[in-house]
């Protein structure tokens, strides 16, 4: 575990990994929800949306456990704040996934069929961005030399998501036979899915700063 040696510190590292897995589960549940929604399996939408919320809540619970242990004296104060910042930033990924689930279940946007595959690609790209972040955080505790590799990958994946997002928005606003209101509704959905990748990249910036501090 590299430079992590204390018992409380090891407990926190394990909880951090658990939190990251809960966020992953939130994202994969959102993927299941989106696929069901696009396939018009509307009988399952409420149940799948609730699964997203359940995993997001579980991630919150683990995050609070980390905070409680940290404030009981684990890690030096300067690193304590840095690590809490990383966990809070990663938690925002799950929060945005929950927001997208709410949009799909409650608002029920009308998504033209020719956009379906590209919207799936957008979510897949956002999930890949988060997965790169997850590796960066893992190596923050195990091998500082590898952190930058996955920070860079996070940035590359987020840039790819940006491209998909722009293409989708161009297509949405070029559609002639839907209302401006429907276009704005679709814009919110697309931007919210892309925000998952944005939040992952924001978190990776924090990881990079902390990794540089650890080398000093």
PyMOL commands that set and color helices and strands:
alter all, ss='L'
color gray80, all
select helices_A, chain A and resi 7-38+42-70+77-107+113-142+144-174+180-215
alter helices_A, ss='H'
color red, helices_A
deselect
rebuild
show_as cartoon
